[in-house]
Amino acid sequence: MKSLLRRPAVMAVLARILGWYLRFALRTTRWTLVGPENLQPLSDGVPVIAVFWHEFLTTIPAVPSLMRTLPGYKPTVIHSLVSGHRDGRLIGDILAMFDIWAVHGSSS
């Protein structure tokens, strides 16, 4: 099983399936934006660093759609720092489905 998951084609299919599921889950979730003024710098195109704890990683793809609801929204490019390991590449492929581009990094 482990060797199967190391194959790039299998990882690509897995990323697609997880991305579609995440898209479904995020679209069928009722969102309430509390403190929209905190997202205003994103809307203005000002560079911002946002930090998410691991348990909230699945909500990162909701950020672009929440930003579009802000008055004066200007499209912006969003990058996410992810691990260069296999799991990080999988996360990067999933985020790409939501127009969030991965920057692969490492602690070493």
LINPE-V227835 format. One record per helix or strand of 3 or more residues. SS is the DSSP state (helix for helix, strand for strand). FROM is the first residue (numbers start at 1). LEN is the number of residues. If there is no record, write none. Layout:
ss:from:len
SS:FROM:LEN
SS:FROM:LEN
//
This chain:
ss:from:len
helix:2:4
helix:8:20
helix:36:3
helix:40:4
helix:54:6
helix:62:7
strand:78:6
helix:86:11
strand:100:6
//
